[in-house]
């Protein structure tokens, strides 16, 4: 079977019995807020505690889609990115990082404009913000990588965490002045429509998981019990996809027939 894994919200935050599997936030890392410069020690202690209550209170929450406002260390604020790296298998077990095979975990900081995503190249002739292209999951050659580290939890699982730099150094979050001139002109003027990420999400989160790895479908290779579980996870993925990219269709499927949908959405 083709290996598939996801970055999910921290496992101590998961609802019992998979009650939050269909929520979009389940598939997003958490940003943890600390007001002390010994934040790493505080995080490790909270992550290893039997209860996740203290750690959960650190997570930034937003009732809207507006970006979070992060403050600088000079203001006494420090932020950690925290997530679970999970295999897409029944039970969502941790995906082991194979250090012997030179595997590592990291994240990248991106600048998002109406013209798409830009990655930060720290050195060389291409130093500066460079366009990522149509596939936002591609890491640019030379793109600055922020290392992620392992943290054990009180539930015998692992978390991955990393510091979020908020100062205005190279990859810091300054204004538009360090973007290429043609990008600034596009952003200030009429930007082209963004790439349609719906097709990419459908491919990476749903279609790719049923592609055969050895001549037959993974669902056909599995025994009946595992095939049923895999089918359920695929349906969860599809439900989340529809809820994210086709909200009117999702409401209609939930029984709200007053929602107007197009002929294509009803097909």
C-alpha positions in Angstrom: 0.0 0.0 0.0 1.2 3.5 -0.8 2.4 5.3 2.3 0.3 8.3 3.3 0.6 10.5 6.3 -0.7 13.9 7.5 0.2 16.8 9.7 -2.7 17.0 12.2 -3.5 19.1 15.2 -1.7 17.9 18.4 -2.9 14.5 19.5 -3.6 15.7 23.1 -6.3 18.0 21.6 -8.2 15.2 19.7 -11.8 14.6 20.7 -12.7 11.1 22.0 -13.9 8.6 19.4 -12.8 10.7 16.5 -15.6 13.2 17.0 -13.6 16.0 15.4 -12.2 14.1 12.4 -14.6 15.9 10.0 -13.5 19.4 11.2 -11.1 21.3 9.1 -9.1 22.3 12.2 -8.2 18.6 12.8 -5.9 18.9 9.8 -4.1 22.0 11.0 -1.1 22.4 13.4 -1.7 24.5 16.5 0.1 27.8 17.4 0.9 27.9 21.1 1.4 31.2 22.9 3.9 31.8 25.7 4.7 34.9 27.7 8.0 33.6 29.2 11.4 33.2 27.7 11.7 29.6 29.1 8.8 28.7 26.9 10.5 25.5 25.6 10.8 24.1 29.1 7.2 25.1 29.9 6.0 23.4 26.7 7.8 20.2 27.3 6.4 20.0 30.9 2.9 20.7 29.7 3.2 18.2 26.7 4.3 15.4 29.1 1.6 16.1 31.7 -1.2 13.5 32.0 -3.8 16.2 31.2 -3.7 18.3 28.1 -5.7 21.2 29.7 -2.7 23.5 30.3 -1.3 22.9 26.8 -4.7 23.4 25.2 -5.1 26.8 26.8 -2.0 27.9 25.0 -3.5 27.3 21.5 -4.5 30.4 19.6 -8.1 30.4 18.4 -9.8 32.6 15.9 -13.5 32.7 15.3 -12.9 34.1 11.8 -10.6 33.4 8.9 -8.5 36.5 9.7 -4.8 35.7 10.3 -3.5 35.6 13.8 -1.7 38.6 15.1 1.7 37.5 16.5 3.9 39.7 18.7 7.7 39.9 18.9 9.9 38.7 21.7 10.5 42.3 22.6 6.8 42.3 23.7 7.5 39.2 25.9 5.6 36.8 23.5 6.9 33.6 22.1 5.2 31.1 19.8 5.6 27.4 19.0 4.2 25.5 16.1 2.9 22.1 17.3 1.5 19.2 15.4 1.2 15.4 15.2 2.7 13.6 12.3 0.3 10.7 11.7 0.0 7.7 9.4 -3.2 7.6 7.4 -4.2 4.3 8.9 -6.8 3.1 11.4 -6.1 4.7 14.8 -3.9 7.4 13.2 -0.7 6.1 14.7 2.4 8.3 14.9 4.5 8.4 11.7 8.1 7.5 13.0 10.8 9.8 11.7 13.5 7.5 10.3 16.7 9.2 11.4 18.8 6.4 10.1 17.4 7.1 6.6 18.3 10.8 7.1 14.6 11.9 7.5 13.9 15.1 9.4 10.9 17.3 10.0 10.7 21.0 9.3 8.3 23.7 8.2 8.6 26.7 5.9 7.4 30.3 6.4 5.5 31.6 3.4 4.3 35.0 2.3 0.8 34.8 0.9 -0.5 37.5 -1.5 -3.2 37.7 -4.1 -0.5 36.4 -6.5 0.1 33.2 -4.6 2.7 32.0 -2.2 6.3 33.1 -1.9 9.1 31.2 -0.2 12.1 32.8 1.5 15.5 32.0 0.0 18.1 33.0 2.6 21.3 32.9 0.5 22.7 33.0 -3.0 21.8 34.7 -6.2 18.1 34.0 -5.7 18.0 35.4 -2.1 14.7 37.0 -1.2 11.1 36.1 -1.7 10.6 33.8 -4.7 7.3 32.5 -6.2 6.5 28.9 -5.2 4.4 28.1 -8.3 1.1 26.2 -8.7 1.9 23.5 -6.1 2.2 25.0 -2.6 3.6 21.7 -1.2 6.8 22.0 -3.2 9.7 23.3 -1.2 11.9 25.6 -3.2 15.6 24.8 -3.6 17.4 26.8 -0.9 14.1 27.7 0.8 14.8 28.4 4.5 13.6 25.5 6.7 12.6 25.8 10.3 13.5 22.6 12.1 10.9 20.7 14.1 11.7 18.7 17.2 10.3 15.7 19.0 8.4 16.0 22.3 6.8 13.0 24.1 3.4 13.4 25.6 1.6 12.0 28.6 -0.3 9.6 26.4 2.8 7.8 25.0 2.5 9.6 21.7 4.8 12.1 20.1 4.4 15.7 19.1 6.6 17.8 16.7 7.2 21.4 17.6 9.2 24.3 16.3 9.8 28.0 17.2 8.1 30.6 15.1 10.4 33.5 14.4 8.5 36.8 14.5 11.3 39.3 14.3 11.9 41.3 11.1 15.1 39.5 10.1 15.4 38.0 6.7 12.5 35.6 6.9 10.8 38.0 9.3 7.4 39.4 8.4 8.2 42.8 7.0 6.2 44.8 4.5 6.0 44.3 0.8 9.1 46.4 0.0 11.3 43.3 -0.3 9.1 41.6 -2.9 9.9 41.8 -6.6 8.7 44.9 -8.2 6.4 43.1 -10.6 4.7 41.3 -7.7 4.1 44.6 -5.8 2.5 46.0 -9.0 0.3 42.9 -9.3 -0.8 43.0 -5.7 -1.6 46.7 -5.7 -3.3 46.5 -9.1 -5.6 43.7 -10.2 -4.2 40.4 -9.2 -4.9 37.3 -11.4 -7.3 34.7 -9.9 -5.4 32.4 -7.5 -4.7 28.9 -8.5 -7.6 26.5 -8.0 -6.3 24.5 -5.0 -9.5 22.3 -5.0 -8.1 20.0 -7.6 -4.8 19.7 -5.8 -6.5 19.0 -2.5 -8.7 16.3 -4.1 -5.7 14.7 -5.7 -3.5 14.7 -2.6 -6.0 13.9 0.1 -8.4 11.5 -1.7 -7.6 10.3 -5.2 -3.9 9.5 -4.4 -4.9 7.2 -1.6 -6.8 4.7 -3.9 -4.1 4.5 -6.6 -2.8 1.0 -6.9 0.7 0.3 -5.6 1.1 -3.2 -6.9 -1.5 -3.7 -9.6 -4.6 -3.6 -7.4 -6.3 -1.0 -5.2 -5.2 -0.8 -1.6 -8.8 -1.3 -0.6 -8.8 -4.6 -2.5 -5.5 -5.7 -1.0 -6.8 -5.2 2.6 -8.9 -7.7 4.5 -12.6 -6.9 5.0 -12.2 -5.2 8.3 -9.3 -3.0 7.2 -11.0 -2.2 3.9 -14.0 -1.0 5.9 -11.8 1.2 8.1 -10.0 2.6 5.1 -13.2 3.4 3.3 -14.4 5.3 6.4 -11.2 7.4 6.4 -11.6 8.1 2.7 -15.1 9.2 3.3 -13.9 11.5 6.2 -11.4 13.0 3.7 -14.1 13.5 1.1 -16.5 15.0 3.7 -13.8 17.5 4.8 -13.0 18.3 1.2 -16.7 19.0 0.3 -17.1 21.1 3.5 -14.0 23.2 2.7 -14.4 23.7 -1.0 -18.1 23.2 -1.7 -19.8 24.5 1.4 -23.2 24.9 -0.3 -23.1 21.3 -1.4 -22.2 20.2 2.1 -25.2 22.1 3.6 -27.4 20.5 0.9 -26.1 17.0 1.8 -26.8 17.8 5.5 -30.5 18.3 4.6 -30.7 22.0 4.2 -32.6 22.1 0.9 -33.0 25.9 1.1 -29.4 26.4 0.0 -29.0 27.3 -3.6 -26.6 25.0 -5.5 -25.6 25.0 -9.2 -26.4 22.2 -11.6 -22.8 21.1 -11.5 -22.8 20.9 -7.7 -26.0 18.8 -7.7 -24.6 16.3 -10.2 
